[in-house]
Amino acid sequence: MIIAVDGPLASGKGTIARALAAHFGLPYLDTGSLYRATGIAVLDAGIDQTDPEACAAIARSLDLAAIDEVRIRTAEAGAMASRVGSIPQVRKALFDLQRAFAEQPGGAILDGRDIGTVICPDADVKLYVTADTETRARRRWQELNARGETISLEEMLAQTRERDHRDAGRSDAPMRPADDATLLDTSSLSIDAAVTDAVAIVEKRQKA
């Protein structure tokens, strides 16, 4: 069983995807971490962010075992992920890695922004997790401040809107719900309630 979980920044898709993986006993891949790690590697190498081939070369050489999980969760990494993720050559470089993970025996759960539309259009279950912009910005702001990053709520809201615009407006694999995805709005849901709803959606699709 392949489960695709898509959605914008701070919608709760990662938390939900991890919970689904634990519930159904499936391996899980946060595909956003690949783009975050690529973005940070581009920064570290001093590569021109507008050079698509150079950025793609970084993506192809990505070492999953060497990804710094702490560093890729910063606001800087998130912004870089959106920038390099808008480069078609980078997306192509990371496509095979994501697809291979999805096709392992028994299936898998992947979350991102184009899983149900591009990476796994044949997924057994597709979820599109969303929430209103203000709620998502506040969630991300609280998360970053808890980690010691100094950013105002106003700045976070502006960054969230900018990232949504970039992710949804890119020409290659724009962020959008798959036509057959089930929408899950977490704006007013607790984590437990969102996970419960997600499990129910998957179980309903399984029975169907």
C-alpha positions in Angstrom: 0.0 0.0 0.0 1.4 3.4 -1.0 0.0 6.4 0.8 0.7 9.9 -0.5 0.4 12.8 1.9 0.7 16.3 0.4 0.2 19.8 1.6 1.8 23.2 2.3 4.2 24.2 5.0 3.1 23.6 8.6 -0.2 22.0 7.6 0.6 19.0 9.8 1.3 16.6 6.9 4.6 15.4 8.4 3.1 14.6 11.8 0.2 12.9 10.2 2.4 10.9 7.8 4.6 9.7 10.6 1.6 8.7 12.6 0.1 6.8 9.7 3.5 5.0 9.1 3.5 3.9 12.7 -0.2 2.8 12.7 0.0 0.8 9.5 3.6 -0.4 9.9 5.0 1.2 6.7 8.3 2.9 6.0 8.1 6.7 5.8 10.0 9.3 3.8 9.8 13.0 4.4 10.6 14.1 0.8 10.9 17.7 1.9 14.1 16.7 3.8 15.7 15.9 0.4 15.0 19.4 -0.9 16.0 21.0 2.4 19.3 19.1 2.4 19.9 20.0 -1.2 19.3 23.6 -0.5 21.7 23.6 2.5 24.4 21.8 0.4 24.0 24.4 -2.4 24.6 27.1 0.2 27.6 25.4 1.7 29.2 24.8 -1.7 28.7 28.5 -2.6 26.9 27.5 -5.8 24.9 30.1 -7.7 21.3 29.3 -6.8 20.2 30.3 -10.3 22.5 27.7 -11.9 20.1 24.7 -12.5 22.7 22.2 -13.6 25.0 22.9 -10.6 22.1 22.6 -8.2 21.0 19.4 -9.9 24.5 18.0 -9.5 24.3 18.6 -5.8 20.9 16.9 -5.6 22.3 13.8 -7.5 25.2 13.5 -5.0 23.0 13.8 -1.9 24.0 11.4 0.9 20.9 10.5 2.9 23.0 9.2 5.7 24.8 12.5 6.1 21.7 14.8 6.3 21.8 17.0 9.4 18.3 16.7 10.7 18.7 19.7 13.0 20.1 22.1 10.4 17.5 21.2 7.7 14.7 22.2 10.1 15.7 25.9 10.2 13.9 28.7 8.4 16.9 29.1 6.2 16.7 25.5 5.0 13.0 25.8 4.4 13.5 28.9 2.2 16.3 27.2 0.3 14.2 24.1 -0.2 11.5 26.1 -1.9 14.1 27.8 -4.1 15.9 24.7 -5.3 12.6 22.8 -5.5 11.4 25.2 -8.2 14.3 24.1 -10.4 13.0 21.3 -12.8 16.5 19.7 -13.0 16.6 19.3 -9.3 13.2 17.8 -9.1 14.2 15.3 -11.9 17.4 14.4 -10.0 15.4 13.5 -6.9 12.5 11.8 -8.6 14.1 8.4 -8.9 15.1 8.3 -5.3 11.6 9.0 -4.1 10.0 6.6 -6.6 12.3 3.8 -5.6 11.4 4.3 -1.9 7.7 4.2 -2.8 8.0 1.0 -4.8 9.7 -1.1 -2.1 7.9 -4.4 -1.2 4.9 -3.8 1.0 4.6 -0.1 0.1 5.4 3.1 1.9 4.2 6.5 3.0 5.7 9.6 1.5 4.8 13.2 2.3 5.6 16.3 0.3 4.0 18.6 -2.2 3.8 16.6 -5.4 3.6 13.0 -4.2 0.0 12.3 -5.3 0.4 14.2 -8.6 3.9 13.4 -9.8 5.9 11.0 -7.7 3.1 8.4 -7.0 0.1 9.3 -9.1 -1.0 5.6 -8.7 -0.9 5.7 -4.9 -3.5 3.7 -3.2 -4.5 6.5 -0.9 -3.9 10.2 -1.4 -4.3 12.9 1.3 -4.0 16.6 0.9 -3.5 18.2 4.3 -4.0 21.9 4.6 -4.9 24.7 7.1 -5.4 28.4 6.8 -2.3 30.6 6.3 -2.4 32.3 9.6 -2.7 29.1 11.5 0.2 27.5 9.6 2.4 30.6 10.1 1.7 30.6 13.9 2.6 26.9 14.1 5.8 27.4 12.3 6.7 30.5 14.3 6.1 28.7 17.6 8.3 25.7 16.4 11.2 27.9 15.3 11.1 30.1 18.5 11.1 26.9 20.6 14.4 26.0 18.8 15.9 29.3 19.6 15.4 31.0 16.2 14.5 34.6 16.4 11.7 35.6 14.0 8.6 37.6 14.4 5.1 36.3 13.7 4.7 38.9 11.0 7.9 37.8 9.2 6.8 34.2 9.4 3.4 35.0 7.9 5.1 36.8 5.1 7.5 33.9 4.5 4.6 31.4 4.5 2.7 33.4 1.9 5.8 33.7 -0.2 6.5 30.0 0.0 2.9 29.1 -0.8 3.1 31.3 -3.9 6.4 29.9 -5.1 5.4 26.2 -4.5 2.0 26.5 -6.1 3.2 28.7 -9.0 6.2 26.8 -10.2 6.0 25.5 -13.7 7.3 22.0 -12.8 5.2 19.9 -10.4 3.3 22.7 -8.7 1.9 22.1 -5.3 -1.8 21.2 -5.6 -4.2 18.5 -4.5 -4.4 15.4 -6.7 -7.8 15.1 -8.4 -8.5 12.0 -6.4 -7.0 13.2 -3.1 -9.1 13.5 0.1 -8.8 16.9 1.7 -8.0 17.2 5.4 -8.2 20.7 6.9 -6.4 20.8 10.3 -7.0 24.5 11.0 -9.1 23.7 14.1 -8.0 20.2 14.8 -5.6 18.9 17.6 -2.8 16.6 16.5 -4.7 13.6 17.9 -7.9 14.5 16.1 -6.1 15.1 12.8 -4.4 11.7 13.1 -7.6 10.0 13.9 -9.3 11.5 10.9 -6.4 10.6 8.7 -6.4 6.9 9.8 -10.2 6.8 9.2 -9.7 8.2 5.7 -7.1 5.5 4.9 -9.2 2.7 6.3 -12.2 3.8 4.3 -10.2 3.9 1.1 -8.8 0.4 1.9 -12.3 -1.0 2.3 -13.4 0.7 -1.0 
